[in-house]
């Protein structure tokens, strides 16, 4: 009480540990706090006095799983807890944010939107994310024409970050590969509030032989930037999911965008030759 009146309040103690909240830290000294998201999880190893640290690090290099995080008593270490919260926040941001209009314009994509009017409806009404209204249908048909060999589509899906990080490089590689095979691809569509089933509506409207859609995957704690490619031969409303060919985990720590694009172009060529996709393509069924 006397110390309070004299302006010399005692420094509080927390569980017997030294606690000095008023002492200047790195930020108040003019420095910058390190970006915890910039640390590769494969290299993040917080176990003190390991029995065989080098061997464990070699194991960790093969997976981004949260191994070797150490502990403080029975609890996670502060760095582990902060990284978990950071990755969770990135995943949430990716779901609720939009792909930038400037990004779409810079890539020359033709912008479209499904029946969803906003993110809330997109998340709660997946059926509306698979269909277009009459105005958008007319724009799709005008842009792609009748019976194109390939319809190239980019959809925001559940991760805007995945699209902005990977779609441009992947689509460029797809187009380069198709060109080398002598396959002409028209303009690329960009679909806002997009579910994979939107590709079926596009196929039905245009009669495209193959519809290739790049779409943001549901983000997780390993990465919020994972994209997938869905390729469907003879896409139409009601087509079974088994007739899709999927390439997933397209991101920096998985299959890179350029590598995936080259593979996708080769798959499209094969689908056009075999007139099949999905299980039928894998089994060699088709022409």
C-alpha positions as CSV (number, residue, x, y, z in Angstrom):
1,X,0.0,0.0,0.0
2,X,2.8,2.4,0.9
3,X,4.7,1.4,-2.2
4,X,1.6,2.1,-4.3
5,X,1.3,5.6,-2.9
6,X,5.0,6.2,-3.6
7,X,4.6,5.1,-7.2
8,X,6.7,2.1,-6.6
9,X,4.3,-0.8,-7.0
10,X,6.0,-4.1,-6.4
11,X,6.5,-6.3,-9.5
12,X,4.0,-9.1,-9.5
13,X,5.2,-12.7,-9.4
14,X,3.6,-15.4,-11.5
15,X,3.9,-18.9,-10.2
16,X,7.2,-18.1,-8.7
17,X,8.9,-17.1,-12.0
18,X,10.6,-13.9,-12.7
19,X,8.2,-11.5,-14.3
20,X,9.1,-8.0,-15.4
21,X,6.4,-6.7,-17.7
22,X,7.6,-3.1,-17.6
23,X,11.1,-3.9,-18.9
24,X,11.7,-2.9,-22.5
25,X,11.5,-5.7,-25.1
26,X,12.7,-6.0,-28.7
27,X,9.9,-4.0,-30.1
28,X,10.2,-1.1,-27.7
29,X,13.9,-0.9,-28.4
30,X,13.3,-0.2,-32.0
31,X,13.8,-3.7,-33.2
32,X,11.4,-6.0,-35.0
33,X,9.9,-9.2,-33.8
34,X,10.7,-12.2,-36.0
35,X,7.9,-13.5,-38.2
36,X,7.0,-16.8,-36.5
37,X,5.2,-17.9,-39.7
38,X,8.4,-17.7,-41.6
39,X,9.9,-20.7,-39.7
40,X,9.8,-24.0,-41.7
41,X,8.1,-26.5,-39.4
42,X,10.5,-29.1,-40.8
43,X,13.3,-27.2,-39.1
44,X,11.5,-26.2,-35.9
45,X,12.9,-28.5,-33.2
46,X,12.4,-27.4,-29.6
47,X,13.3,-30.5,-27.6
48,X,16.1,-29.7,-25.1
49,X,18.9,-32.2,-24.5
50,X,17.7,-34.8,-27.1
51,X,19.1,-38.3,-27.0
52,X,19.7,-38.2,-30.8
53,X,18.9,-34.7,-32.1
54,X,20.5,-35.1,-35.6
55,X,18.5,-38.3,-36.3
56,X,15.2,-36.6,-35.2
57,X,15.9,-33.6,-37.4
58,X,16.5,-35.9,-40.3
59,X,13.1,-37.4,-39.6
60,X,11.4,-34.0,-39.3
61,X,12.8,-32.9,-42.7
62,X,10.5,-35.4,-44.3
63,X,7.2,-34.1,-42.9
64,X,5.7,-30.7,-41.8
65,X,3.9,-32.5,-38.9
66,X,4.4,-30.9,-35.5
67,X,7.0,-33.2,-34.1
68,X,9.7,-32.4,-31.6
69,X,7.9,-29.4,-30.2
70,X,9.2,-30.0,-26.7
71,X,7.4,-28.9,-23.6
72,X,7.5,-26.6,-20.5
73,X,6.4,-28.9,-17.7
74,X,3.1,-30.4,-18.9
75,X,2.4,-27.6,-21.4
76,X,3.4,-26.6,-24.9
77,X,6.2,-24.1,-25.2
78,X,5.2,-20.5,-26.0
79,X,6.7,-20.7,-29.5
80,X,4.7,-23.8,-30.3
81,X,1.4,-22.3,-29.0
82,X,2.0,-19.0,-30.9
83,X,2.8,-20.9,-34.2
84,X,-0.4,-23.0,-33.8
85,X,-2.5,-19.9,-33.3
86,X,-0.7,-18.2,-36.2
87,X,-1.4,-21.0,-38.6
88,X,-5.0,-21.3,-37.4
89,X,-5.5,-17.6,-38.0
90,X,-4.0,-17.8,-41.5
91,X,-6.4,-20.7,-42.3
92,X,-9.4,-18.7,-41.2
93,X,-8.3,-15.6,-43.1
94,X,-7.9,-17.6,-46.2
95,X,-11.5,-19.0,-46.0
96,X,-13.2,-15.6,-45.3
97,X,-11.2,-13.4,-47.5
98,X,-11.6,-12.9,-51.3
99,X,-9.3,-13.3,-54.2
100,X,-8.2,-9.7,-55.2
101,X,-10.0,-8.2,-58.2
102,X,-6.6,-6.8,-59.2
103,X,-5.2,-10.4,-59.3
104,X,-8.0,-11.6,-61.5
105,X,-7.6,-8.6,-63.8
106,X,-3.8,-8.9,-64.0
107,X,-4.1,-12.5,-65.1
108,X,-6.6,-11.7,-67.8
109,X,-9.2,-14.1,-66.4
110,X,-12.9,-13.6,-67.3
111,X,-14.7,-12.9,-63.9
112,X,-17.9,-14.8,-63.1
113,X,-19.8,-15.6,-59.9
114,X,-22.1,-18.4,-58.8
115,X,-25.6,-18.0,-57.3
116,X,-24.1,-17.2,-53.9
117,X,-24.4,-13.5,-52.9
118,X,-21.7,-13.5,-50.2
119,X,-19.2,-15.6,-48.3
120,X,-21.8,-16.6,-45.6
121,X,-24.1,-18.0,-48.2
122,X,-21.2,-19.7,-50.0
123,X,-20.2,-21.5,-46.8
124,X,-23.7,-22.5,-45.8
125,X,-25.2,-23.3,-49.3
126,X,-22.7,-25.4,-51.3
127,X,-25.5,-26.1,-53.8
128,X,-25.5,-22.4,-54.9
129,X,-21.8,-22.5,-55.4
130,X,-22.3,-25.1,-58.2
131,X,-24.7,-23.1,-60.4
132,X,-24.9,-19.9,-62.4
133,X,-27.8,-17.6,-63.1
134,X,-29.0,-16.9,-66.7
135,X,-26.8,-13.8,-67.1
136,X,-23.6,-15.7,-66.1
137,X,-24.6,-18.7,-68.2
138,X,-24.8,-16.4,-71.3
139,X,-21.4,-15.0,-70.5
140,X,-19.8,-18.4,-70.2
141,X,-21.2,-19.5,-73.5
142,X,-20.2,-16.3,-75.2
143,X,-16.6,-16.6,-73.8
144,X,-15.9,-20.2,-74.5
145,X,-18.2,-20.8,-77.5
146,X,-19.6,-24.2,-78.5
147,X,-17.8,-27.5,-77.9
148,X,-14.3,-26.3,-77.1
149,X,-11.7,-29.0,-76.5
150,X,-10.7,-27.6,-73.2
151,X,-12.3,-25.2,-70.7
152,X,-9.8,-23.7,-68.3
153,X,-11.3,-22.4,-65.0
154,X,-10.0,-20.9,-61.8
155,X,-12.3,-20.9,-58.8
156,X,-11.6,-19.3,-55.4
157,X,-13.0,-22.3,-53.5
158,X,-12.2,-22.4,-49.7
159,X,-8.8,-20.7,-49.9
160,X,-8.2,-17.3,-51.6
161,X,-4.5,-17.5,-50.5
162,X,-4.1,-20.8,-52.5
163,X,-5.3,-19.2,-55.7
164,X,-3.2,-16.0,-55.3
165,X,-0.1,-18.1,-54.5
166,X,-0.4,-20.8,-57.1
167,X,-3.0,-20.2,-59.9
168,X,-1.0,-17.9,-62.1
169,X,2.1,-20.1,-62.4
170,X,0.1,-23.3,-62.7
171,X,-2.2,-21.9,-65.4
172,X,0.8,-20.6,-67.3
173,X,2.4,-24.0,-67.2
174,X,-0.8,-25.7,-68.3
175,X,-1.1,-23.3,-71.3
176,X,2.5,-23.8,-72.3
177,X,2.1,-27.6,-72.1
178,X,-1.2,-27.6,-74.2
179,X,0.5,-25.4,-76.8
180,X,3.3,-27.8,-77.1
181,X,0.8,-30.6,-77.8
182,X,-1.0,-28.5,-80.4
183,X,-4.1,-28.0,-78.2
184,X,-5.8,-24.6,-78.3
185,X,-7.3,-23.3,-75.1
186,X,-9.6,-20.3,-75.0
187,X,-9.8,-17.6,-72.3
188,X,-9.6,-18.7,-68.6
189,X,-12.7,-18.2,-66.5
190,X,-12.5,-17.0,-62.9
191,X,-15.4,-18.1,-60.7
192,X,-16.1,-16.3,-57.4
193,X,-17.9,-18.3,-54.6
194,X,-16.9,-21.5,-56.5
195,X,-17.5,-25.2,-55.7
196,X,-16.1,-28.0,-57.8
197,X,-19.5,-28.7,-59.2
198,X,-19.5,-25.4,-61.0
199,X,-17.3,-27.1,-63.6
200,X,-20.1,-29.5,-64.4
201,X,-22.4,-26.6,-65.1
202,X,-19.8,-25.1,-67.4
203,X,-19.3,-28.4,-69.2
204,X,-23.1,-28.7,-69.7
205,X,-23.4,-25.1,-71.0
206,X,-20.5,-25.3,-73.5
207,X,-20.2,-29.0,-74.4
208,X,-16.4,-28.8,-73.6
209,X,-14.6,-32.1,-74.0
210,X,-12.5,-31.5,-70.9
211,X,-13.1,-29.0,-68.1
212,X,-10.0,-28.2,-65.9
213,X,-10.7,-26.3,-62.7
214,X,-8.0,-25.0,-60.3
215,X,-9.6,-24.4,-56.9
216,X,-8.5,-23.4,-53.4
217,X,-8.5,-26.4,-51.0
218,X,-9.9,-26.2,-47.5
219,X,-6.9,-24.8,-45.5
220,X,-5.3,-26.6,-42.6
221,X,-2.6,-26.0,-40.0
222,X,0.2,-27.1,-42.3
223,X,-0.6,-24.6,-45.0
224,X,-3.4,-22.2,-46.0
225,X,-2.1,-22.1,-49.6
226,X,-3.0,-25.5,-51.0
227,X,-4.7,-25.7,-54.3
228,X,-6.2,-28.7,-56.2
229,X,-7.0,-29.3,-59.9
230,X,-10.2,-31.2,-61.0
231,X,-10.2,-32.5,-64.5
232,X,-13.4,-34.0,-66.0
233,X,-14.0,-35.4,-69.4
234,X,-17.5,-34.8,-70.7
235,X,-18.5,-32.8,-67.6
236,X,-22.3,-32.3,-67.1
237,X,-24.6,-31.8,-64.2
238,X,-25.0,-35.0,-62.3
239,X,-21.8,-36.7,-63.5
240,X,-20.4,-39.1,-60.8
241,X,-17.5,-37.9,-58.7
242,X,-15.6,-41.1,-59.8
243,X,-15.2,-39.6,-63.2
244,X,-13.0,-36.8,-62.0
245,X,-9.2,-36.8,-62.0
246,X,-7.8,-34.9,-59.1
247,X,-4.3,-33.5,-58.4
248,X,-4.2,-32.1,-54.8
249,X,-1.7,-30.5,-52.5
250,X,-0.4,-28.0,-55.1
251,X,1.7,-25.6,-53.0
252,X,5.3,-24.7,-52.1
253,X,5.7,-27.6,-49.7
254,X,3.8,-30.1,-51.8
255,X,3.6,-30.4,-55.6
256,X,4.8,-27.0,-57.0
257,X,2.5,-25.0,-59.2
258,X,4.7,-25.3,-62.3
259,X,5.3,-29.0,-61.9
260,X,1.5,-29.6,-61.4
261,X,0.8,-27.5,-64.5
262,X,3.0,-29.6,-66.7
263,X,1.4,-32.7,-65.4
264,X,-2.1,-31.3,-65.8
265,X,-1.4,-30.5,-69.5
266,X,-0.2,-34.0,-70.1
267,X,-3.3,-35.4,-68.4
268,X,-5.6,-33.2,-70.6
269,X,-3.9,-34.5,-73.7
270,X,-4.4,-38.1,-72.5
271,X,-8.0,-37.5,-71.6
272,X,-8.7,-36.1,-75.1
273,X,-7.1,-39.2,-76.6
274,X,-8.7,-41.7,-74.4
275,X,-12.0,-39.8,-74.0
276,X,-12.1,-40.6,-70.3
277,X,-11.2,-39.2,-66.9
278,X,-11.3,-40.4,-63.3
279,X,-11.6,-44.2,-62.7
280,X,-12.3,-44.8,-66.4
281,X,-9.0,-43.2,-67.3
282,X,-7.1,-45.1,-64.7
283,X,-8.6,-48.4,-65.9
284,X,-7.9,-47.6,-69.5
285,X,-11.6,-47.5,-70.4
286,X,-12.5,-45.2,-73.3
287,X,-11.7,-44.9,-77.0
